[in-house]
């Protein structure tokens, strides 16, 4: 029992990890962002953050179960098809490849099934058993809401190969996945997934760690290029100049999948406000924005529906096309985008923070 509980934390990379030691982003024993990135706002301490989070309002949890489209997922798709499972977990099907990103199907975004942020009611309608055979799993970084021990255990023999940021492979190896089935990437490194299909790790503005020690593994966004589609997989990131640089080097994008939730004035540099999410999509020159990192866990103090209300409002203001599918809803780029405000139909909807300030 104790060994199993300890395993959840994973294992930090060896001090002799060649890729890490050769990375120009690894300095003085830790990875760094492109620009200085304090985890908290100036003058804010962890005690103040704890008190702030303990005062979270009831609106941080949906008043009723989240609506879900439960369907059979096709085994293969040639054209771009996406299924969102809530928060930052989704299945990309393109060019007959099945690519699963940051899968978390457990009860909590935590090291424990007993404590920590619980998945909203209704959001666990899908499990690993509902997935088709997987060619690739992409892990952007090692936080609990993106890399979950139990889900990895269930996927060990279902996924062919794992692609992730430098150092994260040490967790996967510790959990029983052979290094031969894992590829770690530094920022700007590129690999071929199949003929004419490439995956490039690109910068993000965030941090890493599954315990008290932080930034021993890298955090990344990714660019997935296929013959017909150019896809940006954002991971977690605060707003910074890297979006513009990635857009100039790899854009334009058919779709940018970007975080839009779990923000707070107490940590403004490591997560984006929804308005910044839309600006990041514009910087990337994205034809469509898919906002994720919301709708499953409450990791901040904002209302559960504040991210989607603010991001859709900002997208309208900046004329940025946006897709907002329900969990499980099939979403393609070949037809009309899912834009219906389904969250407004849920009893007890809340005003956005922006609207509340005006009242």
C-alpha positions as CSV (number, residue, x, y, z in Angstrom):
1,X,0.0,0.0,0.0
2,X,2.8,2.4,1.0
3,X,4.8,1.5,-2.1
4,X,1.7,2.1,-4.4
5,X,1.1,5.5,-2.7
6,X,4.7,6.5,-3.1
7,X,4.7,5.5,-6.8
8,X,2.1,8.2,-7.6
9,X,4.8,10.9,-7.2
10,X,6.9,9.4,-9.9
11,X,10.7,9.7,-10.1
12,X,12.8,12.7,-10.9
13,X,15.4,12.4,-13.7
14,X,18.9,11.1,-13.0
15,X,21.6,13.8,-12.4
16,X,23.4,12.3,-15.4
17,X,20.5,12.7,-17.8
18,X,22.4,13.7,-21.0
19,X,19.5,15.6,-22.7
20,X,18.8,17.7,-19.6
21,X,22.5,18.5,-19.1
22,X,22.8,19.6,-22.7
23,X,19.7,21.8,-22.7
24,X,20.3,25.5,-22.7
25,X,17.1,25.9,-20.8
26,X,18.5,24.0,-17.8
27,X,20.5,26.3,-15.6
28,X,21.8,25.9,-12.0
29,X,20.0,22.6,-11.5
30,X,16.6,23.6,-12.8
31,X,14.7,24.4,-16.0
32,X,13.9,28.1,-16.7
33,X,11.4,29.9,-18.7
34,X,12.4,32.2,-21.6
35,X,11.7,35.2,-19.3
36,X,11.7,35.5,-15.5
37,X,8.5,33.9,-14.2
38,X,7.7,34.1,-10.5
39,X,5.0,31.5,-9.6
40,X,3.1,34.1,-7.5
41,X,2.4,37.8,-7.9
42,X,4.6,40.3,-6.2
43,X,3.9,40.5,-2.5
44,X,1.9,37.3,-2.4
45,X,2.9,34.4,-0.1
46,X,1.8,30.8,0.0
47,X,-0.1,31.4,3.3
48,X,-2.2,34.1,1.6
49,X,-2.8,31.8,-1.3
50,X,-4.0,29.0,1.0
51,X,-6.4,31.3,2.8
52,X,-7.7,32.6,-0.6
53,X,-8.3,29.0,-1.9
54,X,-10.1,28.0,1.3
55,X,-12.5,30.8,0.7
56,X,-13.6,29.5,-2.7
57,X,-17.2,30.1,-3.4
58,X,-19.8,27.4,-4.2
59,X,-19.8,28.7,-7.8
60,X,-16.4,27.1,-8.4
61,X,-18.3,23.8,-8.8
62,X,-21.2,23.3,-11.3
63,X,-24.6,23.2,-9.7
64,X,-25.6,20.1,-11.8
65,X,-23.7,17.4,-13.6
66,X,-21.8,18.6,-16.7
67,X,-23.5,17.6,-20.0
68,X,-21.7,14.9,-21.9
69,X,-22.2,13.4,-25.4
70,X,-21.5,9.8,-24.8
71,X,-20.8,8.1,-28.1
72,X,-18.7,5.3,-29.7
73,X,-15.4,6.8,-30.8
74,X,-14.4,5.7,-34.3
75,X,-11.3,3.6,-34.6
76,X,-9.6,5.7,-37.2
77,X,-10.2,9.1,-38.9
78,X,-8.3,10.5,-41.9
79,X,-9.5,14.1,-41.5
80,X,-9.0,16.1,-38.3
81,X,-11.4,14.9,-35.5
82,X,-11.1,15.9,-31.8
83,X,-12.9,14.5,-28.7
84,X,-12.5,16.6,-25.6
85,X,-12.7,14.7,-22.2
86,X,-12.7,17.8,-20.0
87,X,-9.8,19.9,-18.7
88,X,-6.7,19.3,-20.9
89,X,-7.4,15.7,-22.0
90,X,-8.4,15.1,-25.6
91,X,-8.1,12.6,-28.4
92,X,-6.8,13.9,-31.8
93,X,-7.6,11.7,-34.8
94,X,-5.9,12.7,-38.0
95,X,-4.2,10.9,-40.9
96,X,-5.4,7.7,-39.4
97,X,-3.3,8.3,-36.3
98,X,-4.8,8.3,-32.8
99,X,-3.1,10.8,-30.6
100,X,-4.1,11.2,-26.9
101,X,-3.0,14.4,-25.1
102,X,-2.5,14.8,-21.3
103,X,-4.9,12.0,-20.3
104,X,-6.4,12.2,-16.8
105,X,-9.4,9.9,-16.3
106,X,-9.2,9.5,-12.5
107,X,-11.2,10.9,-9.7
108,X,-9.0,13.8,-8.7
109,X,-6.2,16.0,-10.0
110,X,-4.1,15.0,-7.0
111,X,-1.6,12.5,-5.6
112,X,-4.5,10.9,-3.7
113,X,-7.9,9.6,-4.5
114,X,-9.1,10.9,-1.1
115,X,-8.0,14.5,-1.1
116,X,-7.5,17.2,-3.7
117,X,-9.6,18.7,-6.5
118,X,-12.3,16.2,-7.6
119,X,-13.6,15.8,-11.1
120,X,-17.0,17.5,-11.6
121,X,-20.1,15.4,-11.6
122,X,-20.7,13.9,-15.1
123,X,-17.2,14.5,-16.4
124,X,-16.0,10.9,-16.0
125,X,-18.4,9.4,-18.5
126,X,-15.4,8.3,-20.6
127,X,-12.6,6.0,-19.5
128,X,-9.5,4.4,-21.0
129,X,-11.8,1.5,-22.1
130,X,-13.7,3.9,-24.4
131,X,-10.6,4.8,-26.4
132,X,-9.6,3.3,-29.7
133,X,-6.1,1.8,-30.2
134,X,-3.6,4.6,-29.5
135,X,-0.5,5.3,-31.6
136,X,0.8,8.2,-29.6
137,X,0.4,9.8,-26.2
138,X,1.6,13.3,-25.7
139,X,2.4,14.5,-22.2
140,X,3.1,18.3,-22.0
141,X,4.4,18.3,-18.4
142,X,4.3,16.4,-15.2
143,X,1.6,18.1,-13.1
144,X,-1.1,15.9,-11.7
145,X,-3.8,17.4,-13.9
146,X,-1.8,16.4,-17.0
147,X,0.0,13.3,-15.9
148,X,-1.9,10.8,-13.7
149,X,-0.4,7.6,-12.4
150,X,-3.6,5.5,-12.5
151,X,-4.3,6.5,-16.1
152,X,-0.8,5.7,-17.2
153,X,-1.1,2.3,-15.6
154,X,-4.3,1.7,-17.7
155,X,-2.6,3.0,-20.9
156,X,0.7,1.1,-20.6
157,X,-0.3,-1.6,-23.0
158,X,-2.8,0.4,-25.0
159,X,-0.5,3.1,-26.3
160,X,2.4,2.4,-28.8
161,X,4.7,5.4,-28.1
162,X,4.9,8.3,-25.7
163,X,6.2,11.8,-26.5
164,X,6.9,14.3,-23.8
165,X,9.2,17.0,-22.4
166,X,12.7,16.5,-21.2
167,X,12.9,14.5,-18.0
168,X,9.2,13.5,-17.9
169,X,10.2,10.1,-19.3
170,X,11.7,9.3,-15.9
171,X,8.2,9.1,-14.4
172,X,7.0,6.9,-17.2
173,X,10.0,4.5,-16.9
174,X,9.4,4.3,-13.1
175,X,5.8,3.4,-13.8
176,X,6.8,0.5,-16.1
177,X,7.0,2.0,-19.6
178,X,10.1,1.1,-21.5
179,X,12.4,4.0,-22.5
180,X,12.3,2.5,-26.0
181,X,8.7,3.6,-26.2
182,X,9.4,7.1,-24.9
183,X,10.8,10.1,-26.7
184,X,11.7,13.2,-24.7
185,X,12.0,16.6,-26.5
186,X,13.7,19.9,-25.7
187,X,12.2,23.1,-27.0
188,X,12.5,23.4,-30.8
189,X,13.4,19.7,-31.2
190,X,11.5,17.9,-33.9
191,X,10.7,14.2,-34.6
192,X,8.9,12.4,-37.4
193,X,5.8,10.5,-36.3
194,X,5.0,9.1,-39.8
195,X,5.7,10.1,-43.4
196,X,5.1,13.8,-43.7
197,X,3.9,14.1,-40.1
198,X,6.2,15.9,-37.6
199,X,6.0,16.8,-33.9
200,X,8.0,19.8,-32.5
201,X,8.3,20.7,-28.9
202,X,8.0,24.5,-28.4
203,X,8.2,26.8,-25.4
204,X,5.6,27.4,-22.8
205,X,5.7,29.7,-19.7
206,X,5.0,27.5,-16.7
207,X,6.8,25.2,-14.2
208,X,6.9,21.5,-13.2
209,X,7.1,19.2,-10.3
210,X,5.0,16.6,-8.4
211,X,6.3,17.4,-4.9
212,X,8.3,20.0,-3.1
213,X,11.2,20.0,-5.7
214,X,10.3,21.9,-8.8
215,X,11.5,22.4,-12.4
216,X,13.6,19.3,-12.6
217,X,11.6,18.3,-15.8
218,X,10.6,20.6,-18.7
219,X,7.2,21.9,-19.7
220,X,6.3,22.3,-23.3
221,X,3.8,23.1,-26.0
222,X,3.8,21.2,-29.3
223,X,3.4,21.7,-33.0
224,X,1.8,18.9,-34.9
225,X,2.2,19.1,-38.7
226,X,0.4,16.8,-41.1
227,X,0.0,17.0,-44.9
228,X,-3.4,18.7,-44.4
229,X,-3.3,20.3,-41.0
230,X,-1.2,22.4,-38.7
231,X,-2.1,22.0,-35.1
232,X,-0.9,23.8,-31.9
233,X,-1.0,21.8,-28.7
234,X,-0.6,24.5,-26.0
235,X,-0.3,22.6,-22.7
236,X,-0.1,25.0,-19.7
237,X,1.3,28.5,-20.2
238,X,1.2,32.0,-19.0
239,X,1.1,34.7,-21.7
240,X,4.5,35.7,-23.2
241,X,6.3,36.5,-26.4
242,X,6.7,32.8,-27.3
243,X,3.3,32.6,-28.9
244,X,4.3,35.3,-31.4
245,X,7.6,33.5,-32.2
246,X,5.9,30.1,-32.6
247,X,3.3,31.7,-34.9
248,X,6.0,33.3,-37.0
249,X,8.1,30.1,-37.2
250,X,5.4,27.5,-37.6
251,X,2.1,29.3,-38.4
252,X,-0.5,29.8,-39.5
253,X,-2.3,27.2,-37.6
254,X,-5.6,25.5,-38.5
255,X,-6.3,25.2,-34.8
256,X,-4.7,26.3,-31.5
257,X,-5.6,24.3,-28.4
258,X,-4.9,26.7,-25.5
259,X,-5.6,26.8,-21.8
260,X,-8.2,29.3,-20.6
261,X,-8.9,28.3,-17.0
262,X,-7.5,27.9,-13.5
263,X,-6.1,31.5,-13.5
264,X,-6.0,33.9,-10.6
265,X,-4.5,37.3,-9.9
266,X,-2.3,35.6,-7.3
267,X,-0.5,33.7,-10.1
268,X,-0.7,35.9,-13.2
269,X,2.5,34.6,-14.9
270,X,2.0,30.8,-15.1
271,X,-1.6,30.7,-16.4
272,X,-3.4,33.0,-18.8
273,X,-6.5,35.0,-18.2
274,X,-9.2,34.1,-20.9
275,X,-8.6,37.4,-22.7
276,X,-4.9,36.5,-23.0
277,X,-5.8,33.1,-24.4
278,X,-7.6,34.8,-27.3
279,X,-4.7,37.1,-27.8
280,X,-2.3,34.1,-27.9
281,X,-4.5,32.5,-30.6
282,X,-4.1,35.8,-32.6
283,X,-0.4,35.8,-32.0
284,X,-0.2,32.2,-33.3
285,X,-2.3,33.1,-36.4
286,X,-4.8,30.4,-35.6
287,X,-7.9,29.9,-37.7
288,X,-9.7,28.4,-34.8
289,X,-9.2,28.5,-31.0
290,X,-10.2,25.6,-28.8
291,X,-10.1,26.6,-25.2
292,X,-9.3,23.8,-22.7
293,X,-8.0,23.5,-19.1
294,X,-11.5,24.1,-17.7
295,X,-14.8,22.2,-17.2
296,X,-13.6,19.3,-15.1
297,X,-11.5,20.4,-12.0
298,X,-11.6,23.5,-9.8
299,X,-7.9,24.4,-9.3
300,X,-8.6,28.1,-8.7
301,X,-11.1,30.3,-7.0
302,X,-13.0,31.5,-10.1
303,X,-16.5,30.3,-11.0
304,X,-16.6,27.1,-12.9
305,X,-18.0,28.8,-16.0
306,X,-16.1,32.0,-15.8
307,X,-13.4,30.8,-18.3
308,X,-15.8,29.9,-21.1
309,X,-17.9,33.1,-20.7
310,X,-14.9,35.4,-20.7
311,X,-13.0,33.6,-23.5
312,X,-16.1,33.5,-25.8
313,X,-16.7,37.2,-25.1
314,X,-13.1,38.1,-25.9
315,X,-13.1,35.9,-29.0
316,X,-16.1,37.8,-30.3
317,X,-14.4,41.2,-29.6
318,X,-11.3,40.2,-31.5
319,X,-13.1,38.3,-34.2
320,X,-11.4,35.1,-33.4
321,X,-13.3,31.9,-34.5
322,X,-13.7,29.6,-31.5
323,X,-14.9,26.1,-30.8
324,X,-16.6,25.1,-27.5
325,X,-17.7,21.5,-27.7
326,X,-19.2,19.6,-24.9
327,X,-17.3,16.7,-23.4
328,X,-17.4,13.8,-25.8
329,X,-18.9,15.8,-28.7
330,X,-17.3,15.0,-32.0
331,X,-15.5,18.1,-33.3
332,X,-14.1,18.6,-36.8
333,X,-12.6,21.4,-38.9
334,X,-14.5,20.2,-41.9
335,X,-17.9,21.6,-41.0
336,X,-19.6,24.1,-38.7
337,X,-17.8,24.7,-35.5
338,X,-19.5,23.8,-32.2
339,X,-20.4,27.2,-30.8
340,X,-23.7,26.7,-28.9
341,X,-23.3,28.2,-25.4
342,X,-24.4,24.9,-23.7
343,X,-23.1,26.1,-20.3
344,X,-25.9,28.7,-20.2
345,X,-28.5,25.9,-20.0
346,X,-27.2,24.6,-16.8
347,X,-29.2,25.6,-13.7
348,X,-27.5,28.2,-11.6
349,X,-25.2,29.7,-14.2
350,X,-23.0,32.5,-12.8
351,X,-22.0,35.9,-14.2
352,X,-18.4,36.2,-15.4
353,X,-16.0,38.1,-13.3
354,X,-15.9,40.8,-15.9
355,X,-19.7,41.2,-15.8
356,X,-19.8,41.1,-12.0
357,X,-17.4,44.0,-11.9
358,X,-19.8,46.1,-13.9
359,X,-22.8,45.4,-11.7
